[in-house]
Amino acid sequence: MAATTFAFKAIDLAGSTTSGELEADSKAAVGEQLRQRGLIVLDVSQKTSPFNIEDLFKRWKGVDMRELAVFSRQFATLHASGMPMLRALQTLEEQTNDEMIQSAVAGIRSDVEAGSSLEQAMGRYPKVFDRLYRAMVRSGEQSGRLDEAMDRIAFQVEKADALRREVKSALMYPALIFGFATVVLVAIVAFVIPVFANIFKELAEEHPEEAAGLPAPTQFCVSLSNALTGYWFVIIPGLVLAIFLFFKWKKTEGGRAAWGRFCLKLPAKIGDIVQKVALARWSRTFAGAVSSGVPMLQAIKLTGETAGNVVVEEAMDDVYASVKRGGSIAGPVTENDVFPPMVGHMIAVGEETGQLDHMLSKVADFYEAEVDAKVKALTSLLEPVMIVFVGGMVGFIVISMYLPMFSIYEHIR
């Protein structure tokens, strides 16, 4: 393995702090070199590599959730079999197919070898292991049941990935139709309409005494075509900039809050689906955190942050405040409109019987089934609507182009 540059901080026996860089195969090797110099290691971290466009695309793509679930499940199996931690990590590093996970596991193995806990080592890779994942790992380490914790994490990731794939696959066909229709319409406006516009111009020049202004629909289509073909160098960068600014705005605190509320109010039952997806994700995450032994206040906070919708996150802030002052979870949940009454009642029963994680899992199962049914119904509705919309747009363009020709033909005859 090629040597890597590491930055370190250490103190000598006199208490003086020193820092610098070393090339070594691993963090453990850096620590050993520093100890041989009589230094006490404070921190060792891999030096940030220079900008690489390939790394940028990897960060944009994100981690493969299915591979993360497989990694978690295999980790649980290897740990339960009694395999030493470092050997288990080396085995997982060799057989994982996702480059992000493979790179993270290599770094984690070096950190664990240097004396870090598994949760601390995972904390250096938040793009792969989020806060909830690390909290469940820490709970497993502290309780001595890491294999059980990793099994729960794998189940959690599998369910989240299944929900995401279900929604994505259901909406793929309408998205493809819309994309194809957009390309066709742009091609017609950019290449077909100019041909008709030239014909109209020639006919008007040949028969000036019969020439009249173009009908309003035709004039609209020709103006749209002129704008697209004449100012494409302004329109295309403008669209790219608008999309970039939109995603930039969505990452801001105010933008995230506004977008979350807007999505819940979308018409045609889309807002209802967004709400049910958020509730399914929230209840599944909450159940996983509670069953893994994560402290309740921390579980509430982490669940709110990973719910995927700011309205649910704000509701969990109320739950956090209630539990912190000795109140119940069900009270604030029942009072908040984002949670249907059934959720509050099932949580209340779970608190009373001590089976909160079981009840939350039932809620998650219910809403995942609801999402499946609602998405299929929405897809069935969207397909004919989009066909009518596309057909209407093409029909409008065709009629607009032939209207002047009918008019000129009547005058000539």
Rosetta blueprint (number, residue, H / E / L):
1 M L
2 A L
3 A L
4 T E
5 T E
6 F E
7 A E
8 F E
9 K E
10 A E
11 I E
12 D L
13 L L
14 A L
15 G L
16 S L
17 T E
18 T E
19 S E
20 G E
21 E E
22 L E
23 E E
24 A E
25 D L
26 S L
27 K H
28 A H
29 A H
30 V H
31 G H
32 E H
33 Q H
34 L H
35 R H
36 Q H
37 R L
38 G L
39 L L
40 I E
41 V E
42 L E
43 D E
44 V E
45 S E
46 Q E
47 K L
48 T L
49 S L
50 P L
51 F L
52 N L
53 I H
54 E H
55 D H
56 L H
57 F H
58 K H
59 R H
60 W H
61 K H
62 G L
63 V L
64 D L
65 M H
66 R H
67 E H
68 L H
69 A H
70 V H
71 F H
72 S H
73 R H
74 Q H
75 F H
76 A H
77 T H
78 L H
79 H H
80 A H
81 S L
82 G L
83 M L
84 P L
85 M H
86 L H
87 R H
88 A H
89 L H
90 Q H
91 T H
92 L H
93 E H
94 E H
95 Q H
96 T L
97 N L
98 D L
99 E H
100 M H
101 I H
102 Q H
103 S H
104 A H
105 V H
106 A H
107 G H
108 I H
109 R H
110 S H
111 D H
112 V H
113 E H
114 A L
115 G L
116 S L
117 S L
118 L H
119 E H
120 Q H
121 A H
122 M H
123 G L
124 R L
125 Y L
126 P L
127 K L
128 V L
129 F L
130 D L
131 R H
132 L H
133 Y H
134 R H
135 A H
136 M H
137 V H
138 R H
139 S H
140 G H
141 E H
142 Q H
143 S H
144 G L
145 R L
146 L H
147 D H
148 E H
149 A H
150 M H
151 D H
152 R H
153 I H
154 A H
155 F H
156 Q H
157 V H
158 E H
159 K H
160 A H
161 D H
162 A H
163 L H
164 R H
165 R H
166 E H
167 V H
168 K H
169 S H
170 A H
171 L H
172 M H
173 Y H
174 P H
175 A H
176 L H
177 I H
178 F H
179 G H
180 F H
181 A H
182 T H
183 V H
184 V H
185 L H
186 V H
187 A H
188 I H
189 V H
190 A H
191 F H
192 V H
193 I H
194 P H
195 V H
196 F H
197 A H
198 N H
199 I H
200 F H
201 K H
202 E H
203 L H
204 A H
205 E H
206 E H
207 H L
208 P L
209 E L
210 E L
211 A L
212 A L
213 G L
214 L L
215 P L
216 A H
217 P H
218 T H
219 Q H
220 F H
221 C H
222 V H
223 S H
224 L H
225 S H
226 N H
227 A H
228 L H
229 T H
230 G H
231 Y L
232 W H
233 F H
234 V H
235 I H
236 I H
237 P H
238 G H
239 L H
240 V H
241 L H
242 A H
243 I H
244 F H
245 L H
246 F H
247 F H
248 K H
249 W H
250 K H
251 K H
252 T L
253 E H
254 G H
255 G H
256 R H
257 A H
258 A H
259 W H
260 G H
261 R H
262 F H
263 C H
264 L H
265 K L
266 L L
267 P L
268 A L
269 K L
270 I H
271 G H
272 D H
273 I H
274 V H
275 Q H
276 K H
277 V H
278 A H
279 L H
280 A H
281 R H
282 W H
283 S H
284 R H
285 T H
286 F H
287 A H
288 G H
289 A H
290 V H
291 S H
292 S L
293 G L
294 V L
295 P L
296 M H
297 L H
298 Q H
299 A H
300 I H
301 K H
302 L H
303 T H
304 G H
305 E H
306 T L
307 A L
308 G L
309 N L
310 V H
311 V H
312 V H
313 E H
314 E H
315 A H
316 M H
317 D H
318 D H
319 V H
320 Y H
321 A H
322 S H
323 V H
324 K H
325 R L
326 G L
327 G L
328 S L
329 I L
330 A H
331 G H
332 P H
333 V H
334 T H
335 E H
336 N L
337 D L
338 V L
339 F L
340 P L
341 P H
342 M H
343 V H
344 G H
345 H H
346 M H
347 I H
348 A H
349 V H
350 G H
351 E H
352 E H
353 T H
354 G L
355 Q L
356 L H
357 D H
358 H H
359 M H
360 L H
361 S H
362 K H
363 V H
364 A H
365 D H
366 F H
367 Y H
368 E H
369 A H
370 E H
371 V H
372 D H
373 A H
374 K H
375 V H
376 K H
377 A H
378 L H
379 T H
380 S H
381 L H
382 L H
383 E H
384 P H
385 V H
386 M H
387 I H
388 V H
389 F H
390 V H
391 G H
392 G H
393 M H
394 V H
395 G H
396 F H
397 I H
398 V H
399 I H
400 S H
401 M H
402 Y H
403 L H
404 P H
405 M H
406 F H
407 S H
408 I H
409 Y H
410 E H
411 H H
412 I H
413 R L
